Structures are given as C-alpha cells and as structure tokens.
Amino acid sequence: MRIGELAGRTGVSTRSLRYYEQHGLLTARRGANGYREYTEDDVRLVAEIRSRLSVGFSLEDTRPFVDCLRAGHDTGDACGESVAVYRRKLAEIDDEIRILLARRAEVAARLGASCAGCFFQGER
C-alpha cells in the first residue's frame, strides 16, 4: 500500500509517517515507480507507535516496542527492553506527581496565608 493508504488506515498524517521513517521506526520499500510501499506489518507498527505516544511516551521511547514487533512477537511489550521503558516511564510519572503535589501544597499554603477562610474549587 502507498503512504496515503497507510495514513488513511492508521489515522496518521503522511507527514508523521515520513517523520517515523526518518527516525528509523518505519522502513518504506520503494516500488519501481519510486513510491513508498508499506505492508500490513507497518499498520501494526504505526498503531504501536501511536498507542505509546498517546500516553506520553516520546518517539524514542517507542523504539523498543517497534523492535519487539519486528522481532516477531505478538505485542510490542513482550520484550525486556519494552518492560524497562515502562518501568522508567512509571518512575518519571511518579516524580512528576510528587513535584505537582509539592507545588499544589505551596500554592494552597500561600492562598491560606493571604486570604484566611478563602475556599477555591478543588481544595481538599
């Protein structure tokens, strides 16, 4: 299938597909006419990339998942490298939560100090 069909089937722009190709996550074959050609496997790869991007992974974070699929596994998270990315990402999220909770506490303390008895929506 050509790039336009892959884009239509995956809901990803042709520009994004070319970007994935530039970063080595997709490999287009070239037809005799020079057009990019993709297979059903590429549909799975793009779905894997999009799935990880949708939950906040970077494009580089998706690489182990794509490599795992290319190695013949049924899912991209069946490989040790993918599990390592999950663990690292969870640690990053936990750190972000700690930082946000500390910021929230600081802002709430300042509100309390500047406006005794003030209540704001979402306060616990």
MMTF fields as JSON, N, C-alpha, C and O atoms, coordinates in Angstrom:
{
  "mmtfVersion": "1.0.0",
  "mmtfProducer": "UNKNOWN",
  "numBonds": 495,
  "numAtoms": 496,
  "numGroups": 124,
  "numChains": 1,
  "numModels": 1,
  "chainsPerModel": [1],
  "groupsPerChain": [124],
  "chainIdList": ["A"],
  "bondAtomList": [4, 2, 8, 6, 12, 10, 16, 14, 20, 18, 24, 22, 28, 26, 32, 30, 36, 34, 40, 38, 44, 42, 48, 46, 52, 50, 56, 54, 60, 58, 64, 62, 68, 66, 72, 70, 76, 74, 80, 78, 84, 82, 88, 86, 92, 90, 96, 94, 100, 98, 104, 102, 108, 106, 112, 110, 116, 114, 120, 118, 124, 122, 128, 126, 132, 130, 136, 134, 140, 138, 144, 142, 148, 146, 152, 150, 156, 154, 160, 158, 164, 162, 168, 166, 172, 170, 176, 174, 180, 178, 184, 182, 188, 186, 192, 190, 196, 194, 200, 198, 204, 202, 208, 206, 212, 210, 216, 214, 220, 218, 224, 222, 228, 226, 232, 230, 236, 234, 240, 238, 244, 242, 248, 246, 252, 250, 256, 254, 260, 258, 264, 262, 268, 266, 272, 270, 276, 274, 280, 278, 284, 282, 288, 286, 292, 290, 296, 294, 300, 298, 304, 302, 308, 306, 312, 310, 316, 314, 320, 318, 324, 322, 328, 326, 332, 330, 336, 334, 340, 338, 344, 342, 348, 346, 352, 350, 356, 354, 360, 358, 364, 362, 368, 366, 372, 370, 376, 374, 380, 378, 384, 382, 388, 386, 392, 390, 396, 394, 400, 398, 404, 402, 408, 406, 412, 410, 416, 414, 420, 418, 424, 422, 428, 426, 432, 430, 436, 434, 440, 438, 444, 442, 448, 446, 452, 450, 456, 454, 460, 458, 464, 462, 468, 466, 472, 470, 476, 474, 480, 478, 484, 482, 488, 486, 492, 490],
  "bondOrderList": [1, 1, 1, 1, 1, 1, 1, 1, 1, 1, 1, 1, 1, 1, 1, 1, 1, 1, 1, 1, 1, 1, 1, 1, 1, 1, 1, 1, 1, 1, 1, 1, 1, 1, 1, 1, 1, 1, 1, 1, 1, 1, 1, 1, 1, 1, 1, 1, 1, 1, 1, 1, 1, 1, 1, 1, 1, 1, 1, 1, 1, 1, 1, 1, 1, 1, 1, 1, 1, 1, 1, 1, 1, 1, 1, 1, 1, 1, 1, 1, 1, 1, 1, 1, 1, 1, 1, 1, 1, 1, 1, 1, 1, 1, 1, 1, 1, 1, 1, 1, 1, 1, 1, 1, 1, 1, 1, 1, 1, 1, 1, 1, 1, 1, 1, 1, 1, 1, 1, 1, 1, 1, 1],
  "groupList": [{"groupName": "MET", "atomNameList": ["N", "CA", "C", "O"], "elementList": ["N", "C", "C", "O"], "formalChargeList": [0, 0, 0, 0], "bondAtomList": [1, 0, 2, 1, 3, 2], "bondOrderList": [1, 1, 2], "singleLetterCode": "M", "chemCompType": "L-PEPTIDE LINKING"}, {"groupName": "ARG", "atomNameList": ["N", "CA", "C", "O"], "elementList": ["N", "C", "C", "O"], "formalChargeList": [0, 0, 0, 0], "bondAtomList": [1, 0, 2, 1, 3, 2], "bondOrderList": [1, 1, 2], "singleLetterCode": "R", "chemCompType": "L-PEPTIDE LINKING"}, {"groupName": "ILE", "atomNameList": ["N", "CA", "C", "O"], "elementList": ["N", "C", "C", "O"], "formalChargeList": [0, 0, 0, 0], "bondAtomList": [1, 0, 2, 1, 3, 2], "bondOrderList": [1, 1, 2], "singleLetterCode": "I", "chemCompType": "L-PEPTIDE LINKING"}, {"groupName": "GLY", "atomNameList": ["N", "CA", "C", "O"], "elementList": ["N", "C", "C", "O"], "formalChargeList": [0, 0, 0, 0], "bondAtomList": [1, 0, 2, 1, 3, 2], "bondOrderList": [1, 1, 2], "singleLetterCode": "G", "chemCompType": "PEPTIDE LINKING"}, {"groupName": "GLU", "atomNameList": ["N", "CA", "C", "O"], "elementList": ["N", "C", "C", "O"], "formalChargeList": [0, 0, 0, 0], "bondAtomList": [1, 0, 2, 1, 3, 2], "bondOrderList": [1, 1, 2], "singleLetterCode": "E", "chemCompType": "L-PEPTIDE LINKING"}, {"groupName": "LEU", "atomNameList": ["N", "CA", "C", "O"], "elementList": ["N", "C", "C", "O"], "formalChargeList": [0, 0, 0, 0], "bondAtomList": [1, 0, 2, 1, 3, 2], "bondOrderList": [1, 1, 2], "singleLetterCode": "L", "chemCompType": "L-PEPTIDE LINKING"}, {"groupName": "ALA", "atomNameList": ["N", "CA", "C", "O"], "elementList": ["N", "C", "C", "O"], "formalChargeList": [0, 0, 0, 0], "bondAtomList": [1, 0, 2, 1, 3, 2], "bondOrderList": [1, 1, 2], "singleLetterCode": "A", "chemCompType": "L-PEPTIDE LINKING"}, {"groupName": "THR", "atomNameList": ["N", "CA", "C", "O"], "elementList": ["N", "C", "C", "O"], "formalChargeList": [0, 0, 0, 0], "bondAtomList": [1, 0, 2, 1, 3, 2], "bondOrderList": [1, 1, 2], "singleLetterCode": "T", "chemCompType": "L-PEPTIDE LINKING"}, {"groupName": "VAL", "atomNameList": ["N", "CA", "C", "O"], "elementList": ["N", "C", "C", "O"], "formalChargeList": [0, 0, 0, 0], "bondAtomList": [1, 0, 2, 1, 3, 2], "bondOrderList": [1, 1, 2], "singleLetterCode": "V", "chemCompType": "L-PEPTIDE LINKING"}, {"groupName": "SER", "atomNameList": ["N", "CA", "C", "O"], "elementList": ["N", "C", "C", "O"], "formalChargeList": [0, 0, 0, 0], "bondAtomList": [1, 0, 2, 1, 3, 2], "bondOrderList": [1, 1, 2], "singleLetterCode": "S", "chemCompType": "L-PEPTIDE LINKING"}, {"groupName": "TYR", "atomNameList": ["N", "CA", "C", "O"], "elementList": ["N", "C", "C", "O"], "formalChargeList": [0, 0, 0, 0], "bondAtomList": [1, 0, 2, 1, 3, 2], "bondOrderList": [1, 1, 2], "singleLetterCode": "Y", "chemCompType": "L-PEPTIDE LINKING"}, {"groupName": "GLN", "atomNameList": ["N", "CA", "C", "O"], "elementList": ["N", "C", "C", "O"], "formalChargeList": [0, 0, 0, 0], "bondAtomList": [1, 0, 2, 1, 3, 2], "bondOrderList": [1, 1, 2], "singleLetterCode": "Q", "chemCompType": "L-PEPTIDE LINKING"}, {"groupName": "HIS", "atomNameList": ["N", "CA", "C", "O"], "elementList": ["N", "C", "C", "O"], "formalChargeList": [0, 0, 0, 0], "bondAtomList": [1, 0, 2, 1, 3, 2], "bondOrderList": [1, 1, 2], "singleLetterCode": "H", "chemCompType": "L-PEPTIDE LINKING"}, {"groupName": "ASN", "atomNameList": ["N", "CA", "C", "O"], "elementList": ["N", "C", "C", "O"], "formalChargeList": [0, 0, 0, 0], "bondAtomList": [1, 0, 2, 1, 3, 2], "bondOrderList": [1, 1, 2], "singleLetterCode": "N", "chemCompType": "L-PEPTIDE LINKING"}, {"groupName": "ASP", "atomNameList": ["N", "CA", "C", "O"], "elementList": ["N", "C", "C", "O"], "formalChargeList": [0, 0, 0, 0], "bondAtomList": [1, 0, 2, 1, 3, 2], "bondOrderList": [1, 1, 2], "singleLetterCode": "D", "chemCompType": "L-PEPTIDE LINKING"}, {"groupName": "PHE", "atomNameList": ["N", "CA", "C", "O"], "elementList": ["N", "C", "C", "O"], "formalChargeList": [0, 0, 0, 0], "bondAtomList": [1, 0, 2, 1, 3, 2], "bondOrderList": [1, 1, 2], "singleLetterCode": "F", "chemCompType": "L-PEPTIDE LINKING"}, {"groupName": "PRO", "atomNameList": ["N", "CA", "C", "O"], "elementList": ["N", "C", "C", "O"], "formalChargeList": [0, 0, 0, 0], "bondAtomList": [1, 0, 2, 1, 3, 2], "bondOrderList": [1, 1, 2], "singleLetterCode": "P", "chemCompType": "L-PEPTIDE LINKING"}, {"groupName": "CYS", "atomNameList": ["N", "CA", "C", "O"], "elementList": ["N", "C", "C", "O"], "formalChargeList": [0, 0, 0, 0], "bondAtomList": [1, 0, 2, 1, 3, 2], "bondOrderList": [1, 1, 2], "singleLetterCode": "C", "chemCompType": "L-PEPTIDE LINKING"}, {"groupName": "LYS", "atomNameList": ["N", "CA", "C", "O"], "elementList": ["N", "C", "C", "O"], "formalChargeList": [0, 0, 0, 0], "bondAtomList": [1, 0, 2, 1, 3, 2], "bondOrderList": [1, 1, 2], "singleLetterCode": "K", "chemCompType": "L-PEPTIDE LINKING"}],
  "groupTypeList": [0, 1, 2, 3, 4, 5, 6, 3, 1, 7, 3, 8, 9, 7, 1, 9, 5, 1, 10, 10, 4, 11, 12, 3, 5, 5, 7, 6, 1, 1, 3, 6, 13, 3, 10, 1, 4, 10, 7, 4, 14, 14, 8, 1, 5, 8, 6, 4, 2, 1, 9, 1, 5, 9, 8, 3, 15, 9, 5, 4, 14, 7, 1, 16, 15, 8, 14, 17, 5, 1, 6, 3, 12, 14, 7, 3, 14, 6, 17, 3, 4, 9, 8, 6, 8, 10, 1, 1, 18, 5, 6, 4, 2, 14, 14, 4, 2, 1, 2, 5, 5, 6, 1, 1, 6, 4, 8, 6, 6, 1, 5, 3, 6, 9, 17, 6, 3, 17, 15, 15, 11, 3, 4, 1],
  "groupIdList": [1, 2, 3, 4, 5, 6, 7, 8, 9, 10, 11, 12, 13, 14, 15, 16, 17, 18, 19, 20, 21, 22, 23, 24, 25, 26, 27, 28, 29, 30, 31, 32, 33, 34, 35, 36, 37, 38, 39, 40, 41, 42, 43, 44, 45, 46, 47, 48, 49, 50, 51, 52, 53, 54, 55, 56, 57, 58, 59, 60, 61, 62, 63, 64, 65, 66, 67, 68, 69, 70, 71, 72, 73, 74, 75, 76, 77, 78, 79, 80, 81, 82, 83, 84, 85, 86, 87, 88, 89, 90, 91, 92, 93, 94, 95, 96, 97, 98, 99, 100, 101, 102, 103, 104, 105, 106, 107, 108, 109, 110, 111, 112, 113, 114, 115, 116, 117, 118, 119, 120, 121, 122, 123, 124],
  "secStructList": [7, 7, 2, 2, 2, 2, 2, 2, 2, 2, 6, 7, 7, 2, 2, 2, 2, 2, 2, 2, 2, 2, 6, 6, 1, 7, 7, 7, 3, 3, 7, 6, 6, 1, 7, 3, 3, 7, 7, 2, 2, 2, 2, 2, 2, 2, 2, 2, 2, 2, 2, 2, 2, 2, 6, 6, 7, 7, 6, 4, 4, 4, 2, 2, 2, 2, 2, 2, 2, 2, 6, 6, 7, 1, 1, 6, 6, 1, 1, 2, 2, 2, 2, 2, 2, 2, 2, 2, 2, 2, 2, 2, 2, 2, 2, 2, 2, 2, 2, 2, 2, 2, 2, 2, 2, 2, 2, 2, 2, 2, 2, 2, 2, 2, 1, 6, 6, 7, 7, 7, 6, 6, 7, 7],
  "xCoordList": [0.852, 0.0, 0.895, 2.023, 0.386, 1.129, 0.912, 0.06, 1.693, 1.692, 0.316, -0.074, -0.41, -1.739, -2.703, -3.506, -2.627, -3.497, -3.112, -3.98, -1.798, -1.354, -1.83, -2.278, -1.732, -2.198, -3.69, -4.128, -4.459, -5.897, -6.267, -7.188, -5.566, -5.88, -5.461, -6.042, -4.464, -3.956, -4.378, -4.197, -4.933, -5.321, -4.141, -4.235, -3.027, -1.797, -1.504, -1.7, -1.05, -0.748, 0.444, 1.289, 0.501, 1.649, 2.925, 4.002, 2.801, 3.97, 4.518, 5.73, 3.619, 4.051, 4.697, 5.701, 4.131, 4.705, 6.122, 7.018, 6.319, 7.674, 8.609, 9.784, 8.096, 8.873, 9.275, 10.423, 8.349, 8.669, 9.746, 10.639, 9.65, 10.641, 12.014, 13.026, 12.054, 13.325, 13.992, 15.219, 13.193, 13.725, 13.923, 14.219, 13.762, 14.042, 12.981, 13.227, 11.806, 10.735, 9.91, 9.304, 9.885, 9.239, 10.264, 11.153, 10.132, 11.011, 10.15, 9.54, 10.105, 9.318, 10.146, 11.324, 9.508, 10.122, 9.753, 8.729, 10.556, 10.264, 9.856, 10.52, 8.744, 8.29, 9.119, 9.953, 8.89, 9.607, 9.371, 10.21, 8.232, 7.899, 8.483, 8.313, 9.168, 9.789, 8.889, 9.333, 7.625, 6.704, 7.01, 7.47, 6.742, 6.871, 5.8, 4.655, 6.191, 5.229, 5.323, 6.414, 4.161, 4.075, 3.275, 2.564, 3.403, 2.714, 1.768, 1.696, 1.051, 0.174, 0.985, 0.494, 2.208, 3.055, 3.276, 3.362, 3.364, 3.561, 2.332, 2.458, 1.151, -0.059, 0.066, -0.253, 0.527, 0.735, 1.789, 1.623, 2.874, 3.942, 3.434, 3.718, 2.686, 2.157, 1.179, 1.183, 0.349, -0.579, 0.192, -0.209, 1.288, 2.116, 2.724, 2.719, 3.24, 3.825, 2.77, 2.999, 1.618, 0.547, 0.047, -0.249, -0.041, -0.504, 0.424, -0.039, 1.71, 2.673, 2.709, 2.783, 2.659, 2.663, 1.436, 1.518, 0.304, -0.938, -0.911, -1.711, -0.002, 0.099, 1.344, 1.751, 1.945, 3.017, 4.434, 5.389, 4.587, 5.935, 6.517, 5.787, 7.825, 8.491, 8.613, 8.413, 8.933, 9.109, 10.224, 10.108, 11.286, 12.399, 11.984, 12.473, 11.086, 10.578, 9.853, 9.788, 9.313, 8.545, 9.435, 8.97, 10.699, 11.607, 11.65, 11.537, 11.807, 11.842, 10.554, 10.595, 9.426, 8.149, 8.067, 7.602, 8.529, 8.564, 9.538, 9.226, 10.716, 11.713, 11.18, 11.464, 10.416, 9.841, 8.855, 8.858, 8.021, 7.109, 7.877, 7.55, 8.889, 9.697, 10.39, 10.669, 10.668, 11.326, 10.346, 10.737, 9.077, 8.108, 7.19, 6.409, 7.266, 6.39, 4.983, 4.802, 4.002, 2.608, 2.306, 1.467, 2.991, 2.788, 4.15, 5.187, 4.105, 5.34, 5.875, 7.002, 5.081, 5.559, 5.983, 6.055, 6.262, 6.66, 8.166, 8.63, 8.915, 10.384, 10.895, 10.262, 12.039, 12.637, 12.899, 12.727, 13.316, 13.602, 12.331, 12.372, 11.216, 9.936, 9.536, 9.073, 9.712, 9.397, 10.255, 9.774, 11.511, 12.4, 11.891, 11.974, 11.366, 10.809, 9.58, 9.41, 8.721, 7.557, 7.981, 7.424, 8.958, 9.419, 9.986, 9.687, 10.805, 11.38, 10.286, 10.319, 9.321, 8.243, 7.402, 7.019, 7.111, 6.364, 7.122, 6.521, 8.436, 9.247, 9.193, 9.11, 9.24, 9.15, 7.8, 7.732, 6.734, 5.391, 5.269, 4.706, 5.794, 5.766, 6.505, 6.046, 7.641, 8.388, 7.569, 7.535, 6.914, 6.086, 4.937, 4.601, 4.335, 3.24, 3.745, 3.088, 4.91, 5.477, 5.718, 5.417, 6.259, 6.523, 5.224, 5.142, 4.215, 2.931, 2.263, 1.683, 2.339, 1.753, 2.464, 1.819, 3.773, 4.522, 4.141, 3.978, 3.999, 3.587, 2.191, 1.926, 1.308, -0.057, -0.083, -0.782, 0.672, 0.722, 1.245, 0.735, 2.248, 2.813, 1.798, 1.644, 1.117, 0.113, -1.04, -1.516, -1.49, -2.572, -2.139, -2.932, -0.895, -0.388, -0.356, -0.713, 0.066, 0.11, -1.293, -1.519, -2.232, -3.613, -4.139, -4.76, -3.884, -4.336, -3.733, -4.405, -2.471, -1.795, -2.296, -2.337, -2.669, -3.075, -4.563, -5.007, -5.329, -6.781, -7.384, -7.891, -7.322, -7.854, -9.325, -10.095, -9.7, -11.103, -11.468, -12.599, -10.536, -10.832, -10.982, -10.299, -11.854, -12.057, -11.99, -12.572, -11.304, -11.27, -11.688, -11.479, -12.281, -12.79, -11.642, -10.576, -11.861, -10.841, -10.034, -9.23, -10.223, -9.48, -9.985, -11.177, -9.082, -9.44, -9.402, -9.675],
  "yCoordList": [-1.175, 0.0, 1.235, 1.204, 2.293, 3.547, 4.341, 4.009, 5.381, 6.168, 6.759, 6.819, 7.189, 7.752, 6.732, 7.059, 5.504, 4.455, 4.11, 3.917, 4.032, 3.767, 4.878, 4.611, 6.107, 7.242, 7.116, 7.32, 6.784, 6.643, 5.509, 5.641, 4.41, 3.235, 3.41, 2.792, 4.242, 4.393, 5.708, 5.881, 6.627, 7.915, 8.824, 9.735, 8.572, 9.338, 10.077, 9.523, 11.292, 12.066, 11.483, 10.806, 11.753, 11.294, 11.953, 11.357, 13.167, 13.868, 13.112, 12.946, 12.655, 11.888, 10.573, 10.157, 9.927, 8.666, 8.884, 8.083, 9.955, 10.263, 10.557, 10.193, 11.208, 11.518, 10.216, 10.067, 9.291, 7.988, 7.284, 6.638, 7.416, 6.804, 7.453, 6.754, 8.766, 9.474, 9.013, 8.999, 8.638, 8.193, 6.685, 6.145, 6.01, 4.582, 3.681, 2.492, 4.223, 3.403, 2.708, 1.668, 3.264, 2.647, 2.543, 3.384, 1.519, 1.367, 1.159, 0.104, 2.159, 2.045, 1.372, 1.675, 0.465, -0.09, 0.814, 1.497, 0.823, 1.675, 0.796, -0.186, 1.177, 0.473, 0.889, 1.789, 0.241, 0.567, 2.017, 2.637, 2.545, 3.937, 4.926, 6.136, 4.421, 5.274, 5.612, 6.254, 5.193, 5.479, 4.595, 3.461, 5.144, 4.355, 3.276, 3.51, 2.093, 0.994, 0.401, 0.194, 0.131, -0.387, -1.687, -1.998, -2.438, -3.712, -3.664, -2.663, -4.757, -4.878, -4.77, -4.238, -5.267, -5.152, -3.687, -3.354, -2.829, -1.406, -0.79, 0.143, -1.31, -0.844, -1.132, -0.276, -2.331, -2.687, -1.808, -1.38, -1.536, -0.703, 0.708, 1.273, 1.261, 2.617, 2.627, 3.565, 1.603, 1.519, 1.453, 2.069, 0.712, 0.602, 1.956, 2.354, 2.65, 3.974, 4.926, 5.605, 4.977, 5.891, 5.575, 6.478, 4.294, 3.88, 4.404, 4.896, 4.299, 4.763, 6.29, 6.861, 6.951, 8.414, 8.964, 10.001, 8.276, 8.772, 8.776, 9.471, 8.011, 8.011, 8.739, 8.589, 9.532, 10.413, 9.924, 10.563, 8.813, 8.352, 9.222, 9.734, 9.38, 10.098, 9.16, 7.951, 9.72, 8.896, 7.874, 6.722, 8.294, 7.366, 6.258, 5.133, 6.571, 5.549, 4.424, 3.297, 4.728, 3.717, 2.683, 1.603, 3.01, 2.136, 0.685, -0.225, 0.43, -0.969, -1.733, -2.937, -1.05, -1.696, -2.071, -3.153, -1.156, -1.422, -2.552, -3.458, -2.505, -3.562, -4.916, -5.937, -4.928, -6.166, -6.764, -7.972, -5.916, -6.399, -6.908, -7.954, -6.169, -6.597, -7.933, -8.677, -8.237, -9.497, -10.672, -11.819, -10.381, -11.447, -11.685, -12.636, -10.849, -11.013, -10.514, -9.642, -11.077, -10.691, -9.273, -8.586, -8.837, -7.485, -6.808, -7.46, -5.499, -4.732, -4.669, -4.227, -5.106, -5.035, -6.394, -6.592, -7.328, -8.679, -8.817, -9.889, -7.781, -7.855, -7.099, -6.16, -7.53, -6.925, -5.443, -4.687, -5.014, -3.593, -2.758, -1.627, -3.313, -2.609, -2.487, -1.433, -3.55, -3.53, -2.483, -1.784, -2.374, -1.371, 0.042, 0.913, 0.273, 1.589, 1.852, 2.954, 0.843, 1.014, 1.404, 2.332, 0.699, 0.991, 2.397, 3.118, 2.788, 4.13, 5.19, 6.204, 4.943, 5.911, 6.048, 7.158, 4.932, 5.0, 5.795, 6.568, 5.606, 6.368, 7.858, 8.689, 8.198, 9.605, 10.192, 11.319, 9.444, 9.92, 10.105, 11.097, 9.152, 9.274, 10.532, 11.23, 10.821, 12.041, 13.287, 14.236, 13.282, 14.428, 14.63, 15.763, 13.529, 13.625, 14.231, 15.098, 13.779, 14.329, 15.832, 16.601, 16.238, 17.665, 18.451, 19.523, 17.942, 18.638, 18.733, 19.767, 17.675, 17.72, 18.745, 19.447, 18.836, 19.836, 21.246, 22.133, 21.461, 22.775, 23.124, 24.253, 22.146, 22.364, 22.772, 23.712, 22.07, 22.381, 23.793, 24.518, 24.183, 25.531, 26.595, 27.593, 26.398, 27.378, 27.446, 28.534, 26.291, 26.272, 26.994, 27.722, 26.799, 27.476, 28.981, 29.739, 29.415, 30.853, 31.452, 32.57, 30.702, 31.171, 31.3, 32.301, 30.279, 30.316, 31.472, 32.092, 31.76, 32.852, 34.224, 35.164, 34.34, 35.643, 35.9, 37.046, 34.847, 35.024, 33.989, 32.954, 34.283, 33.34, 33.1, 34.041, 31.847, 31.489, 31.401, 31.05, 31.711, 31.573, 30.1, 29.24, 29.841, 28.485, 28.524, 29.41, 27.597, 27.538, 26.144, 25.155, 26.108, 24.84, 23.847, 24.195, 22.626, 21.597, 21.459, 20.534, 22.35, 22.271, 21.082, 20.774, 20.441, 19.26, 19.575, 18.704],
  "zCoordList": [0.0, 0.0, 0.0, 0.494, -0.548, -0.596, 0.688, 1.512, 0.831, 2.05, 2.371, 3.537, 1.358, 1.577, 2.159, 3.034, 1.678, 2.209, 3.647, 4.499, 3.915, 5.276, 6.209, 7.324, 5.756, 6.548, 6.837, 7.969, 5.821, 5.998, 6.934, 7.741, 6.833, 7.659, 9.111, 10.002, 9.355, 10.721, 11.375, 12.581, 10.604, 11.158, 11.449, 12.271, 10.77, 10.96, 9.661, 8.579, 9.751, 8.552, 7.802, 8.387, 6.514, 5.724, 6.233, 6.185, 6.711, 7.269, 8.488, 8.626, 9.369, 10.541, 10.117, 10.696, 9.119, 8.646, 8.117, 8.384, 7.377, 6.895, 8.069, 8.034, 9.093, 10.298, 11.001, 11.417, 11.131, 11.728, 10.902, 11.45, 9.596, 8.714, 8.914, 8.963, 9.029, 9.261, 10.546, 10.642, 11.527, 12.816, 12.885, 13.951, 11.766, 11.7, 12.297, 12.502, 12.581, 13.148, 12.074, 12.331, 10.901, 9.736, 8.627, 8.502, 7.84, 6.689, 5.458, 5.285, 4.617, 3.389, 2.314, 2.124, 1.625, 0.443, -0.724, -0.681, -1.738, -2.895, -4.069, -4.399, -4.688, -5.879, -7.078, -6.985, -8.186, -9.423, -9.823, -10.475, -9.428, -9.742, -8.73, -8.881, -7.698, -6.691, -5.52, -4.568, -5.569, -4.47, -3.262, -3.397, -2.086, -0.861, -0.851, -1.238, -0.404, -0.29, 1.107, 1.639, 1.692, 3.048, 3.055, 2.1, 4.146, 4.289, 5.487, 6.2, 5.692, 6.861, 8.156, 9.152, 8.146, 9.339, 9.721, 10.903, 8.725, 9.0, 9.67, 10.463, 9.354, 10.03, 11.524, 12.349, 11.875, 13.289, 13.942, 15.084, 13.222, 13.781, 14.081, 15.138, 13.141, 13.343, 14.518, 15.315, 14.633, 15.761, 17.078, 18.065, 17.094, 18.299, 18.658, 19.823, 17.669, 17.888, 18.433, 19.434, 17.78, 18.193, 19.605, 20.388, 19.911, 21.23, 22.323, 23.352, 22.104, 23.101, 23.159, 24.247, 22.016, 22.004, 22.728, 23.386, 22.61, 23.203, 24.731, 25.358, 25.338, 26.802, 27.293, 28.445, 26.4, 26.826, 26.586, 27.028, 25.9, 25.589, 24.482, 23.634, 24.5, 23.413, 22.212, 22.331, 21.089, 19.897, 20.116, 19.698, 20.762, 21.026, 21.995, 21.895, 22.933, 23.854, 23.116, 23.608, 21.946, 21.213, 20.525, 20.16, 20.351, 19.589, 20.086, 19.265, 21.39, 21.834, 21.524, 21.268, 21.547, 21.251, 19.771, 19.413, 18.927, 17.479, 17.185, 16.412, 17.796, 17.59, 18.041, 17.415, 19.114, 19.634, 18.619, 18.383, 18.028, 16.99, 15.78, 15.219, 15.386, 14.226, 14.475, 13.535, 15.748, 16.096, 16.06, 16.278, 15.785, 15.619, 16.807, 16.797, 17.819, 18.977, 18.65, 17.799, 19.334, 19.099, 19.564, 18.98, 20.615, 21.127, 21.282, 21.397, 21.279, 21.414, 22.821, 23.043, 23.77, 25.155, 25.693, 26.906, 24.795, 25.197, 25.426, 25.816, 25.196, 25.293, 26.524, 27.007, 27.007, 28.192, 28.05, 29.006, 26.859, 26.648, 26.776, 27.26, 26.345, 26.468, 27.932, 28.365, 28.685, 30.114, 30.821, 31.713, 30.43, 31.024, 30.744, 31.61, 29.545, 29.22, 30.083, 30.603, 30.238, 31.114, 32.526, 33.112, 33.064, 34.433, 34.546, 35.498, 33.575, 33.589, 33.483, 34.18, 32.606, 32.415, 33.68, 34.05, 34.347, 35.605, 36.669, 37.416, 36.734, 37.69, 37.361, 38.265, 36.081, 35.672, 36.058, 36.549, 35.842, 36.189, 37.694, 38.158, 38.458, 39.919, 40.371, 41.275, 39.749, 40.082, 39.753, 40.537, 38.6, 38.21, 39.196, 39.54, 39.648, 40.618, 41.92, 42.496, 42.392, 43.633, 43.502, 44.415, 42.365, 42.128, 42.105, 42.704, 41.428, 41.348, 42.717, 43.051, 43.506, 44.852, 45.727, 46.506, 45.607, 46.373, 45.925, 46.762, 44.629, 44.125, 44.609, 45.021, 44.556, 45.0, 46.471, 46.85, 47.284, 48.712, 48.933, 49.787, 48.177, 48.309, 47.911, 48.614, 46.811, 46.367, 47.37, 47.693, 47.863, 48.848, 50.126, 50.724, 50.544, 51.741, 51.537, 52.439, 50.365, 50.091, 50.031, 50.494, 49.46, 49.429, 50.857, 51.215, 51.66, 53.045, 53.824, 54.65, 53.562, 54.269, 53.807, 54.6, 52.563, 52.036, 52.178, 52.12, 52.364, 52.384, 53.331, 52.899, 54.609, 55.595, 55.306, 55.113, 55.279, 55.035, 53.566, 53.229, 52.694, 51.261, 50.92, 51.478, 50.029, 49.539, 48.035, 47.408, 47.458, 45.998, 45.572, 46.274, 44.404, 43.876, 43.727, 43.221, 44.164, 44.081, 45.349, 45.464, 46.306, 47.569, 48.372, 48.375, 49.03, 49.819, 51.284, 52.11]
}
